[in-house]
Amino acid sequence: MPLLDKAADELNWMFPTLPWTVRLSWRGQSRPIGRGPERVEMACKTEESLRALAAGDLSRFLDHYVLGDADLNGDMYAFVGARNHVRRDELWRIRWKYQLRYLWTALFPSSVRRKLRAVSSHYDLPNEFILSYLDTRTRAYSCAMWDSPETIGDLSDQTLEDAQHNKFQMALDELQIQPGDRFLDIGCGYGYAVHLAETKYGCRDALGITLSQNQIDEGYSKNLKLLHYKQLPADGSFDKIYTCGMISHLDRSEIEQYYRHVFGLLKSGGKVWFHAIIPPANSAGLTNYTTISGTFSQKYVFPDHFQFPVHVHLKMIEKMGFRVKKIHFRYGHYAKTLRHWYKRYVENLPRTRAMITPVIERAWHLYLTYASVVDGPNSVVKQIVCEKA
């Protein structure tokens, strides 16, 4: 089959050092990609999905996959792990015609209404579905903090529940929450940080804000509100601010106004804890708007999100007038968290499949496996503690 041969030749050229075999199949015939033990099959069910591979257009192939035009059978980690063996980083860039759809959010900040819609599209999926892969203690939808983050594949050395609790306690201890503080959690999720501030630290004036009604309805505290951060007046009324993961939901053009507004929310002498996943700076200029994986997430998982290298954060933070007190770099924690989430996701699919669409089911297979393999021990969580002079 000439088309099958062409697709196999293209993939073998793109991934020349793949140390395991991915089998590409079409109409009863197959071709090997890579060398070594076979770990996963890319089964094309339509000619269009195979043509995408023959053209070297992996982004279009993934669109066909989530629509059910192709199957990925076997080890999902082997499929996404091929990214580590691409011939050149530039080959992971999507084509210019695809990049145009992200130009607006790259240049202009989202409106509050657009941001509400973007966040709600993910977090207001059926609550039982999302909770099926989160921990039961904190229900945190952000990176946990592990005692042994380097053992990414070991899911028995510590529970996800304990690692997530550690993440919140570490931050609130660092912020030195006091009973008289006015405390704010921006992007609070189900409000565990607010709950912890109220119960363990005795904080009498805590507030969590989110753009998900599900999280308010099922939250840990009555002091959670459906608010965009810009709807809070920047009048310097908060003593302590915690924000975990929310920064990744900002557009590229929104980051400066975000840090400016948080600075305005904080009292003089107040402290803030910024927590976010960050990518390393790269010479190829790859970003969430230009890569196969980043734009897949934009389309199917987290619309309007962006991840900035740490130098971008620090430049903005210092420009606003924050005094940086500490910077923590945490390697491997996000990868290990995703491993736990994916295990729970797969285990619960027989029960939760009816709650979601086939597109979401397929997209989540890629979303929950990708970063834990591609970034692995190099996936970085940055935690920056700042003070307002």
C-alpha positions as CSV (number, residue, x, y, z in Angstrom):
1,M,0.0,0.0,0.0
2,P,1.8,3.1,-1.2
3,L,0.0,5.5,1.2
4,L,0.8,3.3,4.2
5,D,4.4,3.1,3.2
6,K,4.6,6.8,2.8
7,A,3.1,7.4,6.2
8,A,5.5,4.9,7.8
9,D,8.5,6.5,6.0
10,E,7.5,9.9,7.2
11,L,7.2,8.8,10.9
12,N,10.4,6.9,10.8
13,W,12.1,10.0,9.5
14,M,10.6,12.2,12.1
15,F,11.4,9.9,15.0
16,P,14.7,8.3,14.0
17,T,15.8,7.1,17.5
18,L,12.6,5.7,18.8
19,P,13.7,2.7,21.0
20,W,10.4,0.8,20.8
21,T,8.1,-0.1,18.0
22,V,4.8,1.8,17.3
23,R,2.8,-0.2,14.7
24,L,1.0,1.7,12.1
25,S,-1.9,-0.2,10.6
26,W,-4.5,0.3,7.9
27,R,-6.9,-2.1,6.3
28,G,-5.3,-5.3,7.6
29,Q,-1.7,-4.3,6.8
30,S,0.9,-2.6,9.1
31,R,4.3,-1.1,9.2
32,P,6.7,-0.7,12.1
33,I,7.8,2.7,13.4
34,G,11.0,2.6,15.5
35,R,12.8,-0.5,16.7
36,G,12.6,-2.7,19.8
37,P,9.6,-4.2,21.6
38,E,6.2,-3.2,20.2
39,R,4.3,-1.1,22.7
40,V,1.4,0.6,20.9
41,E,-0.6,0.5,17.6
42,M,-1.7,3.5,15.6
43,A,-4.7,2.1,13.9
44,C,-6.0,4.3,11.1
45,K,-9.7,3.8,10.4
46,T,-10.1,6.3,7.6
47,E,-8.0,7.3,4.6
48,E,-8.0,10.9,5.8
49,S,-6.2,10.0,9.1
50,L,-3.6,8.0,7.2
51,R,-3.1,10.9,4.7
52,A,-2.4,13.2,7.6
53,L,0.5,11.0,8.7
54,A,1.8,10.6,5.2
55,A,1.9,14.4,5.0
56,G,3.8,14.6,8.3
57,D,0.8,16.5,9.9
58,L,0.6,15.0,13.4
59,S,-1.7,17.8,14.6
60,R,-4.3,16.8,12.0
61,F,-3.9,13.1,12.9
62,L,-4.7,13.9,16.5
63,D,-7.9,15.7,15.4
64,H,-8.8,12.5,13.6
65,Y,-8.0,10.5,16.7
66,V,-10.3,12.4,19.0
67,L,-13.0,12.2,16.4
68,G,-12.7,8.4,16.3
69,D,-11.1,8.1,12.9
70,A,-8.1,6.4,14.4
71,D,-7.4,4.3,17.5
72,L,-4.4,4.1,19.8
73,N,-4.2,0.6,21.2
74,G,-1.7,-0.3,23.9
75,D,0.6,1.8,26.0
76,M,-0.4,5.5,25.7
77,Y,2.8,6.5,27.4
78,A,4.7,4.9,24.4
79,F,2.7,7.0,21.9
80,V,3.2,10.3,23.6
81,G,6.8,9.4,24.5
82,A,7.7,9.5,20.8
83,R,8.0,13.3,21.3
84,N,11.3,12.8,23.1
85,H,12.7,11.2,19.9
86,V,11.7,13.8,17.3
87,R,14.5,14.5,14.8
88,R,14.4,18.3,15.5
89,D,12.3,20.3,18.0
90,E,11.2,22.5,15.1
91,L,9.3,19.5,13.7
92,W,7.0,19.7,16.7
93,R,5.8,23.1,15.5
94,I,2.3,23.2,13.9
95,R,1.9,24.8,10.5
96,W,1.4,28.5,10.1
97,K,-2.2,28.1,8.9
98,Y,-3.0,26.5,12.2
99,Q,-1.2,29.1,14.3
100,L,-3.4,31.9,13.0
101,R,-6.3,30.8,15.1
102,Y,-4.3,31.6,18.2
103,L,-3.1,35.0,17.1
104,W,-5.9,37.0,18.8
105,T,-5.3,35.6,22.3
106,A,-1.5,36.0,21.8
107,L,-2.0,39.7,21.2
108,F,-5.1,40.7,23.1
109,P,-6.2,39.8,26.7
110,S,-9.4,37.8,27.0
111,S,-12.6,39.5,28.2
112,V,-14.0,38.4,31.5
113,R,-16.9,36.7,29.6
114,R,-14.5,34.8,27.3
115,K,-12.4,33.6,30.3
116,L,-15.6,32.5,32.1
117,R,-16.6,30.4,29.1
118,A,-13.1,29.0,28.6
119,V,-12.6,27.9,32.2
120,S,-16.2,26.6,32.5
121,S,-15.7,24.4,29.4
122,H,-13.3,22.3,31.4
123,Y,-14.1,22.6,35.1
124,D,-17.8,22.4,34.6
125,L,-17.7,19.1,33.0
126,P,-19.8,16.6,35.1
127,N,-18.5,16.9,38.6
128,E,-18.4,13.2,39.2
129,F,-16.2,12.7,36.2
130,I,-13.5,15.2,37.2
131,L,-13.6,14.0,40.8
132,S,-13.1,10.5,39.6
133,Y,-9.4,11.1,39.0
134,L,-8.6,13.7,41.7
135,D,-7.7,12.9,45.3
136,T,-10.5,12.5,47.7
137,R,-9.0,14.6,50.5
138,T,-8.4,18.0,48.9
139,R,-9.9,17.5,45.4
140,A,-7.1,19.6,44.1
141,Y,-6.8,20.0,40.3
142,S,-3.1,21.2,40.5
143,C,0.3,19.7,41.0
144,A,0.8,17.8,44.3
145,M,4.1,18.0,46.3
146,W,5.7,14.5,46.7
147,D,8.3,13.3,49.2
148,S,10.0,11.4,46.3
149,P,9.2,13.2,43.1
150,E,12.0,11.4,41.2
151,T,10.2,8.1,41.5
152,I,7.7,9.1,38.9
153,G,6.5,5.7,38.0
154,D,6.1,4.4,41.6
155,L,2.5,5.0,42.6
156,S,2.7,3.1,45.8
157,D,5.3,5.1,47.9
158,Q,2.8,7.9,48.9
159,T,-0.9,8.6,48.4
160,L,-2.1,11.3,46.2
161,E,-4.2,12.6,49.1
162,D,-1.2,13.2,51.3
163,A,0.9,14.7,48.6
164,Q,-1.9,17.2,47.7
165,H,-2.4,18.2,51.4
166,N,1.3,18.7,51.7
167,K,1.2,21.2,48.8
168,F,-1.4,23.4,50.6
169,Q,0.2,23.2,54.0
170,M,3.6,24.1,52.6
171,A,2.3,27.2,51.0
172,L,0.2,28.4,54.0
173,D,3.1,27.8,56.4
174,E,5.3,29.9,54.1
175,L,2.7,32.7,54.0
176,Q,2.5,32.6,57.8
177,I,-1.3,32.8,57.8
178,Q,-2.6,34.5,61.0
179,P,-6.1,34.6,62.5
180,G,-6.5,38.3,61.7
181,D,-5.3,38.1,58.1
182,R,-7.5,38.8,55.2
183,F,-6.7,35.8,53.0
184,L,-7.4,35.3,49.2
185,D,-7.1,32.3,47.0
186,I,-7.3,33.2,43.3
187,G,-8.4,30.1,41.3
188,C,-9.4,28.3,44.5
189,G,-10.8,25.1,43.0
190,Y,-12.9,23.4,45.6
191,G,-11.5,25.7,48.3
192,Y,-9.2,23.4,50.3
193,A,-6.7,26.2,50.9
194,V,-9.5,28.4,52.2
195,H,-10.8,25.6,54.4
196,L,-7.3,24.9,55.7
197,A,-6.7,28.6,56.4
198,E,-10.0,28.7,58.4
199,T,-9.6,25.5,60.3
200,K,-5.9,25.0,61.0
201,Y,-4.7,28.6,61.0
202,G,-7.9,30.1,62.5
203,C,-8.2,32.7,59.7
204,R,-11.5,34.6,60.2
205,D,-11.6,36.4,56.8
206,A,-10.8,34.0,54.0
207,L,-12.1,34.2,50.4
208,G,-11.7,31.8,47.5
209,I,-12.6,32.8,43.9
210,T,-13.2,30.5,40.9
211,L,-14.8,30.6,37.6
212,S,-16.5,27.2,38.1
213,Q,-19.9,26.9,39.6
214,N,-19.3,23.2,40.2
215,Q,-16.5,24.0,42.5
216,I,-18.5,26.5,44.5
217,D,-21.5,24.1,44.8
218,E,-19.3,21.2,46.0
219,G,-16.6,23.3,47.8
220,Y,-15.0,22.9,51.2
221,S,-16.0,26.4,52.4
222,K,-19.0,28.7,52.3
223,N,-16.6,31.5,51.5
224,L,-16.1,30.7,47.8
225,K,-17.4,33.0,45.1
226,L,-17.8,32.9,41.3
227,L,-15.6,35.9,40.5
228,H,-12.9,36.8,37.9
229,Y,-9.9,38.2,39.7
230,K,-10.4,41.6,38.0
231,Q,-13.8,41.9,39.6
232,L,-12.1,42.3,43.0
233,P,-11.1,46.0,43.6
234,A,-7.4,46.5,43.7
235,D,-7.6,48.5,46.9
236,G,-4.8,46.9,48.9
237,S,-7.1,45.0,51.3
238,F,-5.6,41.5,51.4
239,D,-2.8,40.5,53.8
240,K,-2.0,37.1,52.1
241,I,-2.7,35.8,48.7
242,Y,-2.3,32.3,47.4
243,T,-2.7,31.3,43.7
244,C,-1.9,27.8,42.5
245,G,-2.1,26.8,38.8
246,M,-4.4,29.7,37.9
247,I,-1.6,31.5,36.1
248,S,-1.6,28.8,33.4
249,H,-5.1,29.9,32.4
250,L,-3.9,33.3,31.4
251,D,-3.4,34.4,27.8
252,R,0.1,35.4,26.7
253,S,-1.2,39.0,26.5
254,E,-2.8,38.9,30.0
255,I,0.2,38.1,32.2
256,E,1.2,41.6,32.9
257,Q,-2.2,42.9,33.8
258,Y,-2.6,39.9,36.1
259,Y,0.5,40.6,38.1
260,R,-0.4,44.3,38.2
261,H,-3.9,43.5,39.6
262,V,-2.5,41.1,42.3
263,F,0.0,43.7,43.3
264,G,-2.9,46.1,43.8
265,L,-5.0,43.6,45.8
266,L,-2.2,43.2,48.3
267,K,-1.6,45.3,51.4
268,S,1.8,46.9,52.0
269,G,3.8,44.3,53.8
270,G,1.6,41.5,52.5
271,K,2.7,38.2,51.0
272,V,1.7,36.3,47.9
273,W,2.5,32.7,46.8
274,F,2.5,32.1,43.0
275,H,2.5,28.5,41.9
276,A,2.6,27.5,38.2
277,I,3.9,24.9,35.8
278,I,6.6,26.4,33.6
279,P,8.3,25.3,30.4
280,P,12.0,25.8,29.9
281,A,13.0,28.5,27.5
282,N,13.9,26.9,24.1
283,S,15.9,28.1,21.1
284,A,13.2,26.8,18.7
285,G,10.7,29.3,20.1
286,L,8.1,26.6,20.8
287,T,5.1,27.8,22.9
288,N,1.5,26.6,23.7
289,Y,0.4,28.4,20.5
290,T,2.9,26.8,18.1
291,T,3.4,23.1,19.2
292,I,1.4,20.0,18.3
293,S,0.8,19.2,22.0
294,G,0.2,22.8,23.2
295,T,-2.4,23.5,20.5
296,F,-4.1,20.1,21.1
297,S,-4.6,21.2,24.7
298,Q,-5.9,24.6,23.6
299,K,-8.5,22.9,21.3
300,Y,-9.7,20.1,23.5
301,V,-8.6,20.5,27.1
302,F,-7.7,24.0,28.4
303,P,-8.8,26.8,26.0
304,D,-6.9,30.1,26.3
305,H,-4.1,28.8,28.5
306,F,-0.4,29.6,28.2
307,Q,2.8,28.7,30.1
308,F,5.6,31.1,30.4
309,P,9.3,30.5,31.2
310,V,10.4,31.7,34.6
311,H,12.3,34.7,33.3
312,V,9.0,36.1,32.0
313,H,7.3,35.7,35.4
314,L,10.2,37.3,37.2
315,K,10.5,40.2,34.9
316,M,6.8,41.0,35.3
317,I,6.9,40.5,39.1
318,E,9.8,42.8,39.7
319,K,8.4,45.3,37.2
320,M,5.2,45.6,39.2
321,G,7.2,46.3,42.4
322,F,7.0,43.0,44.2
323,R,10.0,42.0,46.3
324,V,10.9,38.4,45.5
325,K,11.7,36.6,48.8
326,K,12.0,32.9,47.6
327,I,11.9,30.9,44.4
328,H,11.3,27.1,44.6
329,F,11.9,24.9,41.6
330,R,10.2,21.6,41.9
331,Y,11.2,18.9,39.4
332,G,9.1,15.8,38.7
333,H,6.1,16.6,41.0
334,Y,3.8,17.4,38.1
335,A,4.8,14.3,36.2
336,K,4.1,12.1,39.2
337,T,0.8,13.8,39.9
338,L,-0.4,13.1,36.3
339,R,0.6,9.5,36.6
340,H,-1.8,9.2,39.6
341,W,-4.6,11.0,37.8
342,Y,-4.3,8.9,34.7
343,K,-4.4,5.6,36.7
344,R,-7.6,6.8,38.4
345,Y,-9.0,8.1,35.1
346,V,-8.6,4.7,33.5
347,E,-9.8,2.7,36.5
348,N,-13.0,4.8,36.7
349,L,-13.8,5.0,32.9
350,P,-16.3,2.1,33.0
351,R,-18.3,4.2,35.4
352,T,-17.7,7.7,34.1
353,R,-17.8,7.1,30.3
354,A,-21.5,7.8,30.0
355,M,-20.9,11.2,31.6
356,I,-18.7,12.5,28.8
357,T,-18.4,12.6,25.0
358,P,-16.1,10.2,23.1
359,V,-14.1,13.3,22.1
360,I,-13.4,14.1,25.7
361,E,-12.6,10.5,26.6
362,R,-10.0,10.3,23.8
363,A,-8.6,13.8,24.5
364,W,-8.1,13.0,28.2
365,H,-6.0,9.9,27.3
366,L,-3.5,12.2,25.7
367,Y,-3.8,15.1,28.2
368,L,-3.2,13.0,31.3
369,T,-0.2,11.1,29.8
370,Y,1.6,13.6,27.7
371,A,3.4,15.8,30.2
372,S,4.4,13.0,32.6
373,V,6.4,11.4,29.8
374,V,7.6,14.3,27.7
375,D,8.6,16.5,30.6
376,G,9.2,13.7,33.1
377,P,11.7,14.5,35.8
378,N,12.4,17.8,34.0
379,S,8.8,19.1,34.4
380,V,9.1,22.2,36.5
381,V,6.8,23.7,39.1
382,K,7.9,27.2,40.1
383,Q,6.7,28.6,43.4
384,I,7.6,32.3,44.0
385,V,7.1,34.0,47.4
386,C,6.8,37.7,47.1
387,E,6.2,40.6,49.4
388,K,4.8,44.1,48.7
389,A,7.0,46.7,50.2
